[in-house]
Amino acid sequence: MCEPGLNSSEKSVDSRAVMEEFYAKGEVSEKTSRPDDDDPLADGPAGSRSRGVQSVEIGIKLLVALARGGGPMSLRDLSAAASMSPAKVHRYMVSLMESGMVDHQRSGSYDLGALAREIGMAALVRVEEVSRASEKLPELVERSNAAGVLTVWTDLGAMVVRWERQRAPLSTIMSVGSQMPVVDSATGRAFVGHLPDHVVLPVLMAEAPHMTHDLAAMRAQDNDGTIYRNDETMLPGYFSLARPLLDYHGRAMAVVTLISNRRSLIIRDGPVERMLREF
């Protein structure tokens, strides 16, 4: 109940003024206690760079751990990677699953969800050069009558960020977010030919650990250095032609690949190759 002659809004304003006076005199500290790390609504400690929401930072830390894990992760492994207790990780996973950022698989493991993949794809495609290539891809597909794939390099290898289907769609399980093999695809070899050794070697070792990866020999096989071919090695019955899109330093920012069940696609100096060189 308000005091006589003082309405609730006036009393509220007066209370704020009193607290501000206490703060100014140093009689009340803004940092009265450290936020509970397990409180999903707790803010970061006072004096931090922006007083951000701590629960968001923890959620992002878990998503980064999943992204760098290279595949589905158990609760125990995720807990170790993020240096958090399993109980705490589980609470965050529940919210991240409800939002679509995380998938919970039948095995009990966790992996990045559909929304996380959508955000990642959007970020990659917004790189200026990749965006231009993505806009031009439908015209190339129409002219060549071949499926078009735009890929970028990630820590896991060559990843599809756009898949443009031809008039008669190919029967393949490839889609946006798929990883292209490095050793057995024209796309992968195009990246190997135009990225530093320390960038591609970890992916090659993870993909084919039993092989001795001689990058110089791999690059020598593609002595053209601008157009890369694949003759049914990756997918039986399918042929592919790839061209890297290079930056000012000669490094591959992305690779454009055409795929068809017609062998004529990979004819040297053929009409499709000329289209791809002009892309």
Backbone as a ProteinNet text record, in pm:
[ID]
protein_1_A
[PRIMARY]
MCEPGLNSSEKSVDSRAVMEEFYAKGEVSEKTSRPDDDDPLADGPAGSRSRGVQSVEIGIKLLVALARGGGPMSLRDLSAAASMSPAKVHRYMVSLMESGMVDHQRSGSYDLGALAREIGMAALVRVEEVSRASEKLPELVERSNAAGVLTVWTDLGAMVVRWERQRAPLSTIMSVGSQMPVVDSATGRAFVGHLPDHVVLPVLMAEAPHMTHDLAAMRAQDNDGTIYRNDETMLPGYFSLARPLLDYHGRAMAVVTLISNRRSLIIRDGPVERMLREF
[TERTIARY]
86.1	0	89.1	49	127.1	99.3	197.4	176.9	80.7	9.3	-86.4	-15.2	-78.9	-27.8	88.2	120.9	232.5	187.4	179.2	135.3	251.5	220.9	321.4	435.5	406.6	512.3	608.1	553.8	640	730.6	674.2	752.6	863.7	833.8	932.7	1047.2	1013.8	1116.8	1203.5	1139.4	1212.3	1309.6	1268.1	1353.7	1476.2	1455.6	1568.5	1667.1	1614.7	1702	1786.3	1724.9	1798.2	1909.9	1880	1980.6	2095	2060.2	2164.9	2256.6	2198.3	2278.4	2373	2321.9	2405.8	2522.2	2491.4	2596.9	2704.5	2659.4	2753.2	2844.4	2790.8	2870.2	2954.5	2931.8	3006.7	2955.4	2834.8	2781.1	2720.2	2685.8	2632.1	2715.3	2763.6	2842.3	2752	2773.2	2694.5	2722.3	2845.1	2880.9	2861.7	2740.2	2710.3	2747	2744.8	2783.7	2814.7	2892.1	2926.5	2808.9	2769	2657.1	2688	2585.7	2599.7	2623.7	2734.2	2766.8	2658.6	2582.7	2479.6	2345.9	2338.4	2212.7	2203.9	2113.1	2107.7	2068.5	2018.3	1977.7	2074.5	2182.8	2275.2	2356.1	2375.6	2460.8	2605.8	2696.7	2838.1	2871.9	2990.4	3028.8	3033.4	3000.5	3005.4	3146.9	3157.5	3288.9	3338.3	3264.1	3303.4	3283.5	3336.5	3341.7	3205	3099	2968.7	2851.6	2877.7	2770.6	2680.5	2738.4	2659.6	2588.9	2498.8	2424.2	2512.1	2544.8	2639.3	2588.5	2458	2404.4	2425.9	2423	2447.4	2592.5	2684.1	2825.5	2852	2785.3	2803.5	2746.6	2628.7	2569.2	2657.1	2717.5	2806.4	2930.6	2981.4	3097.6	3068.8	2949.6	2910.8	2894.5	2839.1	2823.8	2959.4	3053.5	3188.6	3254	3233.9	3289.4	3232.1	3101.9	3039.5	3094.9	3112	3161.8	3303.4	3384.9	3524.8	3542.9	3437.5	3447.2	3455.3	3417.3	3428	3316.8	3215.3	3104.9	3025.9	2926.7	2845.7	2932.9	2892.2	2969.1	2879.1	2932.6	2859.3	2856.4	2767	2758.6	2892.1	2953.3	3080.5	3189.8	3199.5	3302.7	3278.1	3152.6	3117.9	3147.9	3118.6	3147.9	3296.9	3377.5	3523	3575.3	3520.9	3567.3	3536	3422.9	3380.4	3420.3	3481.1	3521.5	3402.7	3293.2	3172.6	3126.1	3046.2	2991.3	2887.1	2872.9	2771.5	2631	2598.9	2464.7	2437.7	2537.7	2522.2	2509.2	2595.9	2590	2453.5	2399.1	2269.7	2159.7	2159.8	2056.5	2063.3	2184.9	2198.3	2159.7	2191.3	2155.5	2004.6	1929.6	1783	1733.7	1783.3	1740.5	1790	1913.4	1967.6	1895.9	1849.9	1772.8	1635.8	1573.4	1440.7	1446.6	1561.1	1575.4	1615.9	1658	1702.6	1851.3	1924.3	2068	2143.2	2082.5	2147.6	2050.4	2102.4	2025.2	2068.5	1971.9	2002	1977.5	2081.6	2071.1	2029.5	1987.7	1939.7	2045.3	2170.2	2279.8	2298.8	2231.2	2248.5	2346.7	2415.7	2513.3	2444.2	2519.1	2469.9	2548.1	2479.6	2545.5	2478.7	2543.8	2484.5	2352	2253.7	2120.8	2098.8	1976.9	1943.3	1961.4	1924.9	1937	2083.5	2168	2311.1	2369.3	2328.8	2378.2	2328.5	2203.6	2147.7	2224.7	2256.9	2331.6	2471.6	2535.8	2669.6	2671.3	2572.7	2565.4	2544.3	2457.2	2428.6	2554.5	2633.4	2756.5	2856.7	2870.7	2966.3	2927.8	2799.3	2753.4	2762.6	2763.9	2768.9	2908.3	3009.7	3140.7	3123.3	3173.4	3138.7	3160.7	3280.1	3309.8	3222.8	3199.7	3115.2	2971.8	2928.1	2792.7	2773.4	2872.4	2862.3	2857.2	2940.9	2941.5	2808.2	2751.2	2621.9	2512.2	2517.1	2416.4	2429.3	2552.2	2576.6	2557.6	2553.9	2551	2428.7	2306.8	2191.1	2206	2264.1	2282.8	2381.3	2488.7	2585.8	2522.1	2439.1	2370.1	2275.9	2205.5	2112.6	2186.4	2297.6	2372.8	2442.2	2492	2569.6	2484.8	2361.8	2273.5	2341.9	2411.5	2476.1	2442.9	2444.1	2421.1	2540	2513.1	2619.6	2634.3	2757.2	2785.6	2886.2	2857	2950.4	2998.2	3129.6	3185.5	3284.9	3299.2	3402.3	3481.4	3599.4	3684.8	3658.3	3642	3625.8	3729.7	3729	3823	3800.2	3682	3650.6	3670.7	3704.2	3725.8	3634	3606.6	3524.5	3376.6	3306.3	3165.9	3075.9	2966.2	2871	2788.6	2791.3	2708.7	2594.7	2604.6	2491	2492.4	2373.7	2355	2244.8	2280.5	2184.1	2156.3	2032.5	1998.4	1973.5	2005.4	1980.2	1835	1797.3	1658.6	1617.2	1707.6	1681.2	1767	1710.7	1790	1869.1	1989.1	2071.6	2024.1	2042.1	2006.6	2127.7	2134.3	2247.8	2201.7	2273.1	2237.3	2307.1	2384.7	2456.1	2357.9	2387.4	2300.9	2383.3	2320.8	2388.2	2431.9	2557.4	2612.9	2693.4	2684.3	2761.3	2910.2	2992	3136.3	3179	3254.1	3307.1	3440	3463.6	3593.3	3705.1	3818.8	3931.2	4011.7	4041.4	4127.6	4057.9	3931.1	3862.5	3765.1	3776.4	3684.9	3762.9	3708.7	3769.5	3766.6	3660	3646.4	3759.2	3780.8	3884.9	4023.2	4052.1	4183.9	4203.9	4094.4	4104.4	4146	4093	4134.3	4279.3	4316.7	4454.3	4553.3	4514.3	4603	4621.8	4533.8	4538.6	4521.1	4559.9	4562.7	4695.3	4743.8	4872.3	4867.5	4983.7	4993.1	4932.6	4963	4916.4	4765.3	4699.6	4553.4	4489.7	4544.7	4481	4527.4	4650.2	4702.7	4620.6	4576.8	4496.4	4369.9	4306.7	4184.4	4217.6	4325.6	4366.8	4400.8	4469.9	4507.1	4384	4284.7	4161.7	4079.1	4080.3	4000.6	4061.6	4191.6	4260.2	4390.2	4380.2	4500.7	4601.1	4556.5	4645.5	4732.4	4701.9	4774.6	4889.2	4993.5	5099.9	5065	5042.7	4990.2	5105.1	5137.8	5240.7	5169.3	5162.2	5086.5	5148.4	5280	5345	5303.8	5296.3	5255.6	5109.6	5023.2	4881.9	4865.5	4941.4	4929.2	4985.9	5087.7	5147.5	5052.8	4964	4867.7	4772.5	4744.9	4654.7	4740	4818.1	4916.4	4854.2	4725.2	4658.5	4647.7	4609.1	4605.3	4486.8	4400.1	4282.9	4151.9	4152.5	4034	4067.7	3981	4004.8	3891.4	3928.2	3832.6	3822.1	3706.3	3688.2	3608.8	3666	3606.6	3549.1	3432.3	3359.3	3428.9	3533.7	3605	3521.4	3455	3377.2	3241.9	3171.2	3039.3	3036.1	3020.6	3013.4	2901	2933.9	2834.3	2823.7	2905.1	2898	3035.9	3036.5	3159.1	3152.3	3266.5	3265.3	3381.4	3357.3	3453.6	3453.1	3570.3	3576	3674.3	3640.7	3730.3	3737.7	3860.4	3872	3855.1	3794.4	3782.8	3889.8	3986.5	4105.8	4100.9	4166.3	4179.8	4307.8	4343.9	4459.8	4591	4590.2	4711.3	4715.9	4617.9	4614.9	4559.7	4493.7	4434.3	4286	4240.3	4101.5	4005.9	3917.6	3812.5	3693.7	3671.9	3560.4	3591.7	3512.9	3527.5	3389.2	3379.6	3256.6	3273.9	3179.5	3188.8	3061.7	3078	2965.5	2967.5	2849.3	2838.7	2731.9	2763.4	2669.4	2694	2592.8	2611.8	2654.4	2691.3	2738.5	2891	2959.8	3105.7	3151.2	3066.8	3104.8	3136.1	3091.3	3116.4	3265.9	3347	3488.4	3580.1	3523.8	3607	3697.4	3825.6	3919.6	3891.8	3889.6	3861.4	3723.7	3634.5	3498.6	3415	3289.9	3205.6	3180.3	3163.8	3137.3	3260.9	3376.5	3499.5	3517.5	3484.8	3498.1	3401.2	3280.5	3183.8	3239	3299.6	3348.9	3468.8	3552.6	3666.7	3620.7	3509.6	3457.1	3373.5	3346.6	3255.7	3312.3
-119.1	0	123.2	224.3	347	435.8	519.1	613.5	722	784.9	890.7	1001.3	1040.6	1151.7	1114.5	982.9	939.9	822.1	838.5	727.9	633.6	516	410.9	452.7	527.2	566	663.6	757.9	852.3	781.1	681.6	607.2	528.8	472.7	396.8	486	606.1	699.1	739.5	763.4	804.6	695.2	569.2	457.5	448.3	467.8	463.6	574.8	692.5	804.8	775.4	712.9	679.1	580.2	476.9	377.5	439.6	530.5	596.8	678	738.2	815.4	722.8	605.2	508.6	462.4	436.7	394	502	627.4	737.7	751.1	725.7	736.4	612.4	506.3	383.9	300	332.3	258.2	125.7	113.6	-9.9	-46.3	-166.7	-212.7	-276.8	-244.2	-309.6	-458.4	-498.5	-640.7	-697.5	-733.3	-784.3	-929.5	-1004.7	-1145.9	-1192.6	-1296.7	-1353.2	-1433.7	-1417.2	-1495.2	-1642.9	-1718.9	-1864.5	-1916.8	-1987.6	-2040.4	-2130.8	-2193.4	-2286.7	-2218.5	-2088.6	-2016.1	-1973.4	-2029.7	-1999	-1856.4	-1783.6	-1645.8	-1546.5	-1596.2	-1507.3	-1426.3	-1294.5	-1210.6	-1235.1	-1188.1	-1197.8	-1106.2	-1117.9	-1036.9	-889.9	-806.8	-662.6	-623.2	-523.3	-480.4	-554.8	-657.3	-726.1	-632.6	-669.7	-575	-527.1	-606.4	-560.9	-610.5	-675.3	-729.4	-819.3	-907.7	-996.2	-1103	-1175	-1283	-1407.3	-1453.1	-1562.9	-1691.8	-1714.2	-1838.5	-1846.4	-1732.2	-1731	-1770.5	-1715.5	-1747.8	-1896.6	-1954.3	-2096.4	-2180.4	-2141.7	-2214.4	-2212.4	-2096.4	-2085	-2170.6	-2174.4	-2258	-2405.1	-2449	-2587.8	-2611.8	-2515.8	-2529.6	-2534.2	-2453.5	-2455.1	-2591	-2646.1	-2778.4	-2883.9	-2875.6	-2969.6	-2950.9	-2826	-2797.9	-2850.6	-2838.3	-2879.8	-3028.3	-3093.2	-3234.8	-3325.3	-3272.9	-3351	-3451.3	-3452.5	-3547.7	-3553.9	-3643.9	-3656.4	-3682.2	-3624.5	-3637.9	-3685.8	-3771.1	-3816.8	-3705.4	-3718.3	-3618.1	-3609.3	-3722.8	-3726	-3652.5	-3680.9	-3615.6	-3465.9	-3428.6	-3287.3	-3214.2	-3280	-3222.2	-3198.4	-3295.4	-3281.1	-3170.9	-3164.8	-3065.5	-2923.5	-2906.2	-2772.8	-2742.7	-2839.9	-2823.9	-2785.8	-2859.3	-2838.6	-2971.6	-2967.3	-3089.7	-3148	-3281.4	-3342	-3292.2	-3271.1	-3223.4	-3085.5	-2999.5	-2864.3	-2868.6	-2950.2	-2963	-3014.7	-3111.9	-3169.7	-3064.3	-2976.6	-2871.8	-2780.3	-2744.7	-2658.7	-2731.9	-2858.2	-2935.6	-2940	-2948.4	-2950.9	-2825.1	-2708.6	-2583.2	-2572.2	-2613.8	-2605.6	-2700.2	-2814.5	-2907.3	-2848.4	-2784.7	-2725	-2613.3	-2544.6	-2435.2	-2482.8	-2608.9	-2660.6	-2645.7	-2592.5	-2576.1	-2707.3	-2802.2	-2929.8	-3043.3	-3153.6	-3277.2	-3380	-3456.1	-3566.9	-3695	-3771.4	-3888.1	-4012.2	-4114.1	-4236.7	-4300.3	-4283.6	-4341.6	-4271.2	-4156.7	-4078.2	-3964.3	-3959.4	-3853.4	-3725.8	-3618	-3486.9	-3441	-3365.5	-3309.2	-3177	-3099.2	-2972.3	-2996.9	-2911.6	-2928.6	-2850.3	-2858.8	-2796.1	-2644.6	-2581.3	-2436.1	-2392.9	-2469.7	-2438.4	-2447.8	-2549.5	-2564.2	-2449.3	-2409.4	-2299.1	-2169.7	-2142.4	-2020.9	-2026.5	-2143.7	-2158.6	-2138.7	-2196.7	-2181.8	-2034.7	-1967.3	-1826.6	-1741.5	-1769.3	-1692.6	-1715.8	-1841.3	-1872.7	-1810.7	-1819.9	-1769.9	-1618.5	-1549.7	-1403.6	-1348.5	-1435.5	-1389.4	-1340.7	-1221.3	-1153.4	-1239.6	-1299.4	-1376.7	-1501.3	-1563.9	-1682.8	-1646	-1530.8	-1484.4	-1462.2	-1402	-1378.8	-1511.2	-1605.2	-1735.8	-1806.5	-1794.6	-1857.7	-1799.7	-1668.5	-1603.6	-1646.2	-1671.8	-1706.5	-1856	-1937.5	-2082.3	-2131.2	-2081.9	-2132.3	-2114.5	-2003	-1981	-2082.2	-2111.6	-2210.3	-2348.2	-2382.3	-2511.9	-2520.6	-2413.1	-2410.2	-2427.4	-2359.2	-2365	-2499.4	-2558.6	-2682.2	-2807.7	-2792.4	-2906.9	-3009.3	-2958.3	-3041.9	-2984.1	-3069.3	-3020	-2934.6	-2829.8	-2740.2	-2743.1	-2747.9	-2752.3	-2643.1	-2567	-2465.8	-2510.9	-2520.7	-2567.7	-2466.8	-2466.6	-2386.7	-2479.8	-2435	-2517.3	-2484.9	-2587.3	-2571.7	-2659.4	-2657.4	-2741.1	-2889.3	-2923.5	-3064.2	-3100.4	-3001.6	-3028.2	-2946.1	-2998.2	-2928	-2949.7	-2841.3	-2852.1	-2783.1	-2848.9	-2795.5	-2684.2	-2564.9	-2454.5	-2422	-2475.1	-2462.2	-2579.9	-2634.1	-2746.9	-2707	-2684.1	-2641.4	-2758.6	-2804.5	-2924	-2890.5	-2984.6	-2969.9	-3005	-2991.9	-3018	-3161.3	-3257.5	-3397.2	-3428.2	-3420.8	-3431.7	-3562.1	-3552	-3670.1	-3743.9	-3874.6	-3956	-3964.3	-3877.7	-3873.2	-3824.7	-3865.7	-3824.4	-3694.6	-3637.2	-3514.1	-3398.3	-3310.9	-3196.2	-3087.2	-2973.4	-2864.5	-2912.9	-2885.4	-2932.2	-3059.7	-3127.7	-3250.7	-3219.1	-3314.5	-3303.1	-3379	-3314.6	-3378.8	-3445.5	-3568.5	-3631.2	-3549.5	-3547.9	-3469.2	-3549.9	-3674.2	-3756	-3796	-3834.9	-3897	-3805.1	-3676.2	-3586.4	-3475.8	-3429.5	-3316.2	-3193.1	-3178.3	-3064.8	-3065.2	-3180.4	-3189.1	-3160.8	-3213.7	-3192.5	-3045.9	-2978.5	-2835.9	-2756.3	-2794.1	-2727.7	-2761.6	-2889.5	-2930.9	-2852.5	-2828.2	-2757.5	-2611.1	-2554.7	-2409.8	-2369.5	-2459.4	-2426	-2472.9	-2408.5	-2448.2	-2589.4	-2651.1	-2787.2	-2800.1	-2704.6	-2717.2	-2706.5	-2655.1	-2645.2	-2777.2	-2838.8	-2958.4	-3090.2	-3094.3	-3220.1	-3279.4	-3199.6	-3259.4	-3327.3	-3268.5	-3327.4	-3455.3	-3453.5	-3572.9	-3687.3	-3657.1	-3760.5	-3819.3	-3735.5	-3784.9	-3867.3	-3828.9	-3898.3	-4031.9	-4035.5	-4158.7	-4173.5	-4211.5	-4218.2	-4324	-4423.4	-4531.4	-4491.6	-4378.7	-4337.9	-4243.3	-4248	-4148.6	-4037	-3919.7	-3811.1	-3724.7	-3747.4	-3670.1	-3558.7	-3441.1	-3331.5	-3288.3	-3291.8	-3252.9	-3346.7	-3476.8	-3573.5	-3554.7	-3527.4	-3503.6	-3383.3	-3278.5	-3157.3	-3177.3	-3260.6	-3286.3	-3362	-3443	-3517.1	-3422.1	-3310.5	-3210.8	-3096.2	-3126.3	-3029.4	-2906.5	-2912.7	-2795	-2686.9	-2729.4	-2637.1	-2543.5	-2548.9	-2460.9	-2537.9	-2649.3	-2733.7	-2874.4	-2929.7	-3062.1	-3156.2	-3279.4	-3377.8	-3497.8	-3561.3	-3687.3	-3781.2	-3899.2	-3996.6	-4113.2	-4092.5	-4196.2	-4243.8	-4175.8	-4220.6	-4201.5	-4087.4	-4058.9	-4129.2	-4116.2	-4176.9	-4255.8	-4386.6	-4465.8	-4415.4	-4395.1	-4348	-4197.4	-4125.1	-3979	-3920.2	-3806.6	-3739	-3595.8	-3541.5	-3405.6	-3323.4	-3194.5	-3096.3	-2982.3	-2946.3	-2846.3	-2735.4	-2616.1	-2501.6	-2423.6	-2398.9	-2319.5	-2170	-2100.9	-1955.4	-1900.1	-1827.2	-1788.6	-1643.8	-1619	-1482.2	-1421.1	-1301.7	-1232.2	-1304.8	-1394.5	-1468.6	-1605.7	-1633.1	-1760.8	-1874.6	-1843.7	-1947.3	-1964.5	-2088.3	-2119.2	-2069.2	-1977.8	-1932.3	-2026.6	-2084.3	-2175.5	-2255.2	-2358.4	-2438.3	-2458.3	-2435.3	-2461.2	-2593.2	-2684.2	-2817	-2848.3	-2902	-2949.5	-3102.2	-3162.6	-3308.5	-3356.3	-3464.1	-3517	-3667	-3735.1	-3876.7	-3891.1	-3779.9	-3781	-3763.2	-3856.9	-3849	-3726	-3677.6	-3560.7	-3438.7	-3442.1	-3329.6	-3303.2	-3410.2	-3393.9	-3393.2	-3377.6	-3367	-3244.1	-3263.7	-3152.2	-3048.2	-2922.5	-2809.4	-2819.8	-2898.5	-2909.9	-2789.3	-2784.7	-2667.4	-2642.4	-2748.9	-2729.2	-2675.6	-2726.7	-2675.8	-2527.9	-2485.1	-2343.9	-2259.5	-2310.2	-2237.5	-2221.4	-2327.5	-2324	-2229.9	-2227.6	-2134.1	-1990.2	-1962	-1826.1	-1786.8	-1880.6	-1856.3	-1749.2
0	0	0	-77.4	-86.3	34.1	69.4	176.4	130	222.8	185.3	108.1	-2.9	-81.4	-172.6	-182.8	-268.1	-351.3	-483.2	-566.7	-592.1	-650.1	-665.7	-756.2	-866.7	-959.2	-894.4	-811.4	-743.1	-644.9	-574.4	-477.3	-546.1	-664.6	-737.9	-782.7	-832.9	-876.9	-760.2	-646.3	-528.6	-483.7	-493.6	-454	-543.9	-672.8	-764.4	-733.7	-703.3	-671.4	-547.9	-448.3	-326.4	-357.2	-438.4	-471.4	-551.4	-642.6	-719.2	-629.1	-526.9	-432.2	-354.9	-315.7	-245.6	-333.4	-462.6	-554.1	-566.9	-578.6	-594.6	-473.5	-355.2	-232.9	-207.5	-285.8	-265.5	-150.7	-97.9	15.2	-28.6	-158.7	-214	-335.6	-341.2	-455.1	-557.6	-686.7	-792	-794.4	-761.1	-762.4	-622.8	-589.6	-456.9	-443	-552.7	-549.4	-689.5	-698.5	-829.5	-881.3	-1008.3	-1062	-1056.4	-1031.3	-1026.8	-1167.1	-1187.1	-1319.7	-1372.8	-1283	-1327.2	-1351	-1324.5	-1344.9	-1490	-1567.3	-1710.8	-1740.9	-1640.5	-1663.7	-1602	-1542.2	-1473.6	-1572.6	-1541	-1621.8	-1584.5	-1669.7	-1638.8	-1523.8	-1464.6	-1350.6	-1386.7	-1289.1	-1311.9	-1348.5	-1434.3	-1477	-1598.8	-1644.4	-1766.7	-1883.5	-2000.6	-2111	-2156.1	-2138	-2187.2	-2103.7	-1991.2	-1909.1	-1991.6	-2074	-2158.2	-2077.4	-2144.3	-2080.2	-2077.6	-1958.7	-1944.3	-2008.2	-2001.2	-2056.5	-2207.4	-2276.4	-2420.4	-2448.4	-2368.3	-2387.2	-2363.7	-2264.2	-2235.3	-2348.9	-2398.8	-2510.1	-2633.3	-2662.5	-2778.4	-2758.2	-2635.3	-2605.8	-2635.7	-2603.1	-2630.1	-2780.1	-2851.7	-2996.6	-3065.6	-3018.5	-3075	-3050.5	-2930.2	-2900.1	-2993.9	-3022.4	-3116.3	-3256.7	-3297.9	-3433.2	-3451.2	-3348.4	-3358.4	-3327.9	-3282.9	-3249.2	-3369.8	-3487	-3609.9	-3631.6	-3546	-3559.5	-3429.5	-3422.7	-3300.8	-3178.1	-3064.6	-2940.8	-2827.8	-2745.1	-2627.1	-2523	-2426.9	-2320.4	-2246.6	-2223.4	-2150.6	-2228.8	-2359.6	-2441	-2453.1	-2468.8	-2480.3	-2350.2	-2239	-2108.5	-2091.5	-2133.9	-2122.8	-2214.7	-2337.1	-2433.6	-2388.3	-2320	-2276.4	-2132.4	-2065.1	-1924.3	-1835.9	-1851.1	-1771.7	-1716.4	-1612.2	-1556.4	-1651.1	-1658	-1744.9	-1715.9	-1589.4	-1555.1	-1613.7	-1606.5	-1661	-1813.2	-1877.8	-2023.6	-2066.3	-1992.2	-2028.4	-2026.3	-1926.1	-1918.1	-2039.9	-2079.7	-2196.7	-2324.4	-2333.7	-2452.1	-2472	-2362.9	-2372.6	-2443.6	-2401.3	-2463.6	-2606.8	-2632.5	-2768.3	-2863.2	-2811.7	-2895.4	-2928.6	-2830.1	-2853.4	-2956.6	-2963.6	-3059.6	-3198.4	-3210.2	-3338.8	-3362.9	-3263.6	-3279.4	-3261.3	-3192	-3163.4	-3191.3	-3243.7	-3263.2	-3160.1	-3108.5	-3018.2	-3096	-3121.1	-3206.3	-3127.9	-3201.9	-3137.7	-3049.3	-3086.8	-3009.1	-2875.2	-2859.4	-2738.1	-2754.7	-2868.4	-2893.7	-2939.5	-2932.7	-2975.7	-3098	-3185.4	-3302.7	-3336.8	-3423.2	-3465.5	-3536.1	-3507.7	-3563.5	-3691.2	-3741.7	-3869.8	-3865.2	-3753.4	-3745.3	-3743	-3674.8	-3673.2	-3813.8	-3888.7	-4026	-4113.3	-4092.6	-4171.9	-4147.4	-4022	-3988.4	-4048.2	-4038.2	-4095	-4245.3	-4314	-4459.1	-4497.1	-4423.1	-4453.3	-4438	-4334.9	-4312.8	-4425.1	-4468	-4572.9	-4706.7	-4739	-4869.1	-4876.9	-4760.8	-4761.2	-4784.7	-4789.3	-4833.9	-4977.8	-5009	-5134.3	-5258.4	-5270.4	-5390	-5399.4	-5285.2	-5282.5	-5317	-5269.7	-5299.7	-5449.7	-5513.7	-5658.2	-5734	-5692.6	-5759.4	-5740.8	-5621.7	-5594.4	-5683.1	-5707.2	-5791.4	-5937.8	-5982.5	-6122.7	-6151.2	-6046.4	-6066	-6144.2	-6119	-6194.8	-6345.9	-6388.8	-6532.8	-6591	-6516.9	-6563.4	-6573.9	-6478.6	-6480.3	-6599.7	-6627.2	-6739.4	-6872.2	-6887.2	-7013.3	-7034	-6926.1	-6938.5	-6927.3	-6878.2	-6852.3	-6761.7	-6660.2	-6559.7	-6422.4	-6321.2	-6185	-6141.9	-6065.3	-6019.1	-5868.5	-5822.5	-5679.5	-5645.8	-5541.5	-5491.8	-5354.3	-5337.4	-5211.3	-5156.4	-5023.9	-4957.5	-4866.9	-4827.1	-4742.1	-4595.7	-4514.7	-4370	-4300.6	-4168.4	-4093.3	-4119.6	-4171.4	-4199	-4345.9	-4428.5	-4570.4	-4659	-4777.6	-4876.7	-4846.1	-4818.1	-4780.2	-4882.6	-4917.2	-5014.7	-4951.2	-5012.9	-4964.4	-5061.3	-5183.2	-5276.3	-5372.7	-5394.8	-5486.7	-5583.6	-5708.1	-5809.8	-5903.2	-5904.9	-5982.2	-6129	-6215.4	-6357.6	-6388.3	-6516.5	-6554.6	-6524.1	-6549.8	-6513.4	-6391	-6270.6	-6147.5	-6139.6	-6082.7	-6061.2	-5936.4	-5938.9	-5823.5	-5731.6	-5632.3	-5540.6	-5404.9	-5301.9	-5165.9	-5127.1	-5215.8	-5185.3	-5166.4	-5070	-5044.4	-4977.7	-4954.8	-4885	-4746.3	-4713.5	-4587.4	-4599.3	-4714.9	-4735.5	-4746.9	-4704.6	-4720.3	-4845.4	-4931.3	-5051.7	-5018.6	-5066.6	-5042.7	-5106.6	-5042.6	-5094	-5195.3	-5163	-5248.5	-5377.2	-5367.6	-5481.7	-5553.6	-5538.2	-5609.2	-5677.8	-5789.3	-5859.5	-5770.4	-5692.5	-5600.9	-5498.6	-5434.8	-5334.1	-5390.2	-5509.7	-5570.3	-5609.1	-5644.9	-5676.8	-5553.6	-5437.8	-5313.8	-5279.6	-5293.6	-5264.6	-5351.2	-5475	-5566.9	-5534.6	-5451.9	-5430.4	-5284.1	-5192.7	-5050.3	-4991.9	-4887.5	-4827.1	-4769.2	-4760	-4708.8	-4569.2	-4481.2	-4342.6	-4330.6	-4434.1	-4433.4	-4476.2	-4579.4	-4636.4	-4573.5	-4522	-4470.2	-4355.2	-4256.9	-4148.8	-4199.7	-4301.1	-4355.5	-4432.1	-4508.5	-4582.1	-4486.5	-4378.5	-4282.7	-4214.2	-4187.5	-4125	-4222.7	-4350.5	-4451.1	-4489.8	-4504	-4547.4	-4468.6	-4341.3	-4256.3	-4299.8	-4377.4	-4420.4	-4538	-4600.1	-4719.7	-4685.2	-4767	-4758.4	-4855.7	-4801	-4883.1	-4936.9	-5062.5	-5130.9	-5207.3	-5146.5	-5207.3	-5339.7	-5347.6	-5473.5	-5586.3	-5555	-5657.1	-5696	-5596.2	-5625.4	-5716.1	-5687.6	-5768.3	-5907.9	-5919	-6049.7	-6142.2	-6084	-6166	-6236.7	-6173	-6232.3	-6285.6	-6389.2	-6435.6	-6500.6	-6533.2	-6587.5	-6479.9	-6360.1	-6247.2	-6242.6	-6343	-6341.7	-6352.5	-6423.5	-6438.4	-6389.1	-6306.1	-6247.3	-6288.9	-6323.3	-6374.3	-6281.6	-6286.5	-6214.8	-6304.3	-6327	-6417.9	-6338.3	-6279.4	-6206.4	-6077.2	-6034.6	-5914.5	-5789.3	-5777.9	-5657.6	-5660.7	-5773.3	-5788.3	-5919.1	-5914.5	-6038.1	-6128.9	-6254.6	-6350	-6359.4	-6281.4	-6283	-6311.2	-6380.1	-6418.2	-6365.4	-6331.6	-6275.4	-6327.9	-6330.4	-6377.9	-6276.5	-6224	-6116.2	-6149.8	-6102.1	-6119.2	-5988.7	-5936.6	-5814	-5842.4	-5747.3	-5753.2	-5659.9	-5714.4	-5639.3	-5592.5	-5478.4	-5429.9	-5488.5	-5440.1	-5495	-5466.9	-5367.8	-5333	-5401	-5487	-5557	-5474.2	-5363.3	-5279.3	-5313.2	-5303.1	-5338.7	-5230.4	-5267.7	-5177.2	-5182.8	-5302	-5325.5	-5451.9	-5475.6	-5597.4	-5658.1	-5789.2	-5863.8	-5937.5	-5918.3	-5979.6	-6056.6	-6176.4	-6256.6	-6255.4	-6238.6	-6230	-6327.7	-6399.8	-6498	-6516.4	-6570	-6605.2	-6750.7	-6813	-6951.3	-6953.7	-7015.1	-7023	-7101.4	-7190.1	-7270.4	-7183.3	-7058.5	-6967.4	-6952.5	-6948.8	-6914.7	-7036.6	-7156.3	-7276.2	-7264.9	-7285.2	-7275.3	-7383.7	-7339.4	-7427.7	-7493.1	-7431.4	-7482.2	-7443.7	-7489.1	-7463.3	-7314.9	-7237.2	-7094	-7022.8	-7059.5	-6998.8	-7028.7	-7148.1	-7183.1	-7101.3	-7081.6	-6995.8	-6854.6	-6802.4	-6665.7	-6653.4	-6753.5	-6749.9	-6751.3	-6817.8	-6826.9	-6706.4	-6618.6	-6504.3	-6410.7
[MASK]
+++++++++++++++++++++++++++++++++++++++++++++++++++++++++++++++++++++++++++++++++++++++++++++++++++++++++++++++++++++++++++++++++++++++++++++++++++++++++++++++++++++++++++++++++++++++++++++++++++++++++++++++++++++++++++++++++++++++++++++++++++++++++++++++++++++++++++++++++++++++

